Amino acid sequence: MQLPATSLSKVRDTFLPYCLPLIGEEEIWEVVDTLRSGWLTSGPKVKRFEEEFARYLDVKHAIAVSSCTAALQVSLAALGIGPGDEVIVPTLTFCATGNVVAQLGATPVVVDVDSNFQISLEAIERAVTLRTRALIPVHYAGQVCNLDEILGLASKHGIAVVEDAAHAVGCEYNGKKIGARTQAAAFSFYAIKNMTTGEGGMITTNDGELADRMRVLSLHGMSHDAWKRYTVAGSWYYEVVALGFKYNMTDVQAAIGIHQLRRLNGFIARRQEIAAAYDQAFSGMPELLIPPRLPNRNHVFHLYPIRLQTARLRLDRAQFIEELRRRNIGASVHFIPLHRHPLYRDRFGCRPELFPVGEHIYQGLLSLPLYPKMTRQDVADVVAAVQEIVADNRITAAR
Ligand SMILES: *Cc1c(COP(=O)(O)O)cnc(C)c1O
């Protein structure tokens, strides 16, 4: 299809990526200090990062790992989930949420979302079987899921809740930070998440026994307490007590994380400011829907996902993204739903007709640039580009 002719009056000089990290001098100095110290892998800085992260969330245990994917997998493994078990996940998420379930030999049961991007509570009810062991809600875009309702459902059916909090560090629900009410929460410090360690993740839990199992499983299944228990010898002694993974975080990563955590509240405030500017600019436009804001939460806006009302526009989502790119503005899509991927279709029986809401959302879904490094001019450029593309392509009422 031919792209419609557009005015292109608002082209930036430089390309604005849809996301970029913001690294300060403190992070750089801390990494250099780590390299000079000679202690590169998990050591004193990982310990400090874990302690400061736990204090920030007001949770008892924080276990640093190599990614959020690793955090999810270790959490499920520590809950004893494996072959024969089912774990419910929403379709509107990154593939990691479902893949980790399958990696453990369990079955990901993918369910639809509601029109607020949240895992559908009715779909969960329909999906629960005697084999269901856990549920992984996603705090999509940085807004907390319907946590009270989900905890209610989980306790009613006797299943565990592992939060996919990849977007959601610092998110609050009823005035309390998330990550302390469920069996486990998994956070991501991937390069473009709300705070970063390059690659990295964290598991939080208030359950001491579960935390011990998570620590052991995240490093080869080695029990470091064995020497204490048996007093056989000094610190060289360990026992392999479970089939664990090699998912530990390094001190180089933690060096970055310690300072990113200190900046986090500032990052969140800036993200919220940009989101408010977008809301104000776009809320009057019938051609698109701005992201929903649910009550009793602070939205940390990892993403700003808009939904194009394609019936009101002469271009589709792919063409809209192309028009943004022509104006030197990046955009992305979060996410291609799980049910659309061949793995989930062919192996886990996900047919598109089982996901009417997710399928409908996906058609017009795109994420605009939103990150603390953006200047006021960057934000104004995005607003102007979106407004121009919509103005050039709106389908007006019959003349
Ligand atoms: C990024 C992301 C993950 C995976 O995070 P990694 O740290 O890259 O493993 C998991 N779930 C969601 C929803 C994500 O966006």
The ligand as a MOL file (V3000), in Angstrom:
LIG
                    3D

  0  0  0     0  0            999 V3000
M  V30 BEGIN CTAB
M  V30 COUNTS 15 15 0 0 0
M  V30 BEGIN ATOM
M  V30 1 C 12.0940 -7.1340 29.8040 0
M  V30 2 C 11.0560 -8.0570 30.2710 0
M  V30 3 C 11.3670 -9.3140 30.8330 0
M  V30 4 C 12.7480 -9.8840 30.8190 0
M  V30 5 O 13.6980 -9.1070 31.4310 0
M  V30 6 P 15.2400 -9.4930 31.2870 0
M  V30 7 O 15.8930 -8.7890 32.4260 0
M  V30 8 O 15.6760 -8.9980 29.9480 0
M  V30 9 O 15.3470 -10.9640 31.3980 0
M  V30 10 C 10.3440 -10.0720 31.3600 0
M  V30 11 N 9.0700 -9.6580 31.3210 0
M  V30 12 C 8.7130 -8.4800 30.7720 0
M  V30 13 C 7.2760 -8.0680 30.7870 0
M  V30 14 C 9.6910 -7.6550 30.2170 0
M  V30 15 O 9.3380 -6.4940 29.6260 0
M  V30 END ATOM
M  V30 BEGIN BOND
M  V30 1 1 1 2
M  V30 2 1 2 3
M  V30 3 2 2 14
M  V30 4 1 3 4
M  V30 5 2 3 10
M  V30 6 1 4 5
M  V30 7 1 5 6
M  V30 8 2 6 7
M  V30 9 1 6 8
M  V30 10 1 6 9
M  V30 11 1 10 11
M  V30 12 2 11 12
M  V30 13 1 12 13
M  V30 14 1 12 14
M  V30 15 1 14 15
M  V30 END BOND
M  V30 END CTAB
M  END
